[in-house]
Amino acid sequence: MAPGWAMELSVEHPRSPGNADRVEEIEWENIFQLTEHGEHWLDVGIFNEIAHNRLAHKNFFANGPLFQQESGRSQTNLNLLWTRQLNAMPKGESGSRNELSYAAQWKWNLHPAFQPGVQAFGSLGDPAHLRSQELKVGPAFFDSTSLGNGKKLKYNAALLGGLTNETPNATVRFQLEFEFF
């Protein structure tokens, strides 16, 4: 794939015990691929996103580099993101409107229908006062199925354990994507 642009519109629909079942966030993501896949030892891209949290009535902008490295059947990804809350902080609410976060994953391309790996997600908080606030890590599984005519169904699922006091003890993560172009 030549360097280019990919766009995604997503809707987050989290479900927690005891909470109502509803759409929480709408996101518009853009990825700009800066290097041709496999041309260099490291593939590089830029991510940006505009998001609206319907429940908290907050708007966010996120931006940062994306890195991917493949070696044999192994693929490693690292995403570093700076997020800024665009709304003013409500009166009485403390904290920063800025956050630095990261996502990392490793997967072994065993078979197109089954790829085991590991995922990690974390937050370092305000870039002016970095400290490990949230970190969750655990096993993950990936799948990609061609539906023909340029359409593809992809998923990844993980069971993540919290490693800091600010992180839930366990998180089940499931992401389903329908690609068409």
N, C-alpha and C positions, 0 to 999 in steps of 0.2 A: 504494500500500500504506500503510495506516495504521500509526502507530507500534506496535511489537509486539515479539515475542520469537521468535527462531529458534534451534533446537537442532540440533546435529550430533554424531554419534558417528563417529570416524574411526580407522583403523588404518594406521600407517605401516609400509611394507614396503620399506626402501631396499635397493639392491643395489650393492655396490662390488666392483671386481675383487679377487679373492683372498679375499673374505669369504663366509661361509655365507649362504644365502638363508633369511631368517626374519622374523617379525613383530618389530619393534623397540619400537614405542610404541603405546599406546592412549590416545585423547584424547576428552574430552567437552567440546564447545565450546557456548557460549551467546552470542548476539548480541541485544542490546536496542536496538532502533531508537528513538531519542529524537525524531526529527523525521519528519514525513511526507515521503516521497520527492518532491523537486521543489518543496516548499512554500517553501523558503528558498534562497538562493544556495548553501548548503552543507548537505548531509545529514550528520547526526551520530548515532553509535551508540556503545555500550559493548560491549567484548568481554571475556569471561572464559572460562577454560579450566582444567580439571584434567586432568593427564596422568600416566601411569605408564610409565616406560621399563623394559621387561622385561629388557633386557640389562644395564643399569647398576644396576638395583634402586633407582631414584630416582623420587620423586614431585614434581610441579611444579604451581604455580598461576600463571596469567598473567592480567593485567587491563590494560585501557587503552582510550583513545578511538579511534574509527574515523571517518574523514572521507571524504566523496565529493562531488565537484563535477562537474556535467555542463554542457557548453556546446556547443550544436549537436550534432555527431556525436562529440565528444570527451568522454571520461570520465577523471577523475583520482581516484586513491584514495591515502590516507596513513593507515597504522595505526602507532600508537606503543604498545609493550607493555612493561610491567614484569613480569618473571618472577622467581619466588622458588622455590628448591628447598626443599621441605618437610622432607626428611630432614636430619638433622645431617650435617655434612661428615665423611667417614670419616677415621680417624686417619692422619696423614701426608699428607693431600690439602690443598693450599693453594688459595686463591682465595675468591671471594665466592659466597654463595648467591643473590645478586641480580644481575639483568641488565636493561639497558634496550636494546630492539631496535626496529627499524622495518622496515616493508615499504611500498613505493610502487609504483604502476603507473599507466601512461597507456595508453589504448587508443582507437583510432579505429574507430567503429562503421560500418565500410564496408558490411557485409552481415551478417545474423544468423549465417550459416555461416562467416564469415571476418572476424576483427577483428584487425588487426596492432597491436602496441604495444611497450612497454618495461616491464620489471620490474626492481626493485632491492630488495635485502635487505641489512640491515646490523645490526651490534651496536656499542653504545657501552660495553659492559661494565658494571661496577658503577656505579650512579647516584651513589655518593659520590666516584668517581674517573673521570669520563667521559673516554674517548678512543676514537677510531675503531679498533676491533679487527678487524672483518670488514666487507667491502663487496663485493657481487657485483652486476653490472648487465649487462643484455643484451636482445636482441630477444625478443619473445614473440608468441604467436598464441592467439586465443581463439575458441571456438565454443559455440553453445547450440542444441540441437535439441529441440523439443517432441515428446513421445511420446504426447500426448493424455491425457485424464482427469487433468489436473493434474500429470503426470509430465514431467520434463525431464532431458536428459542434457547436461552441460556439461564442457568441458575447457579447460585452458590449458597451454601448453608454452613453455619458454624455454631458451635457451642463454646462460648467464651467465658472464661473465669476472670473475675475482678482481682486485681493485684494491688489496689490502693484503697484507702478508707472511703474515698469519694466515689468508688466504682461499685455497681451492684455485684453481688457475689457470683451470679450467673446470668448470662444473656444468651438467648437463642436468636440467631440472626438468619433470615432467609431473604434472598433477593432474586426476583424473577424478572427477566428482560425479554422482550419481543423485539427483534431487530428486523427492519425492512428498509430497503433502499433500492 
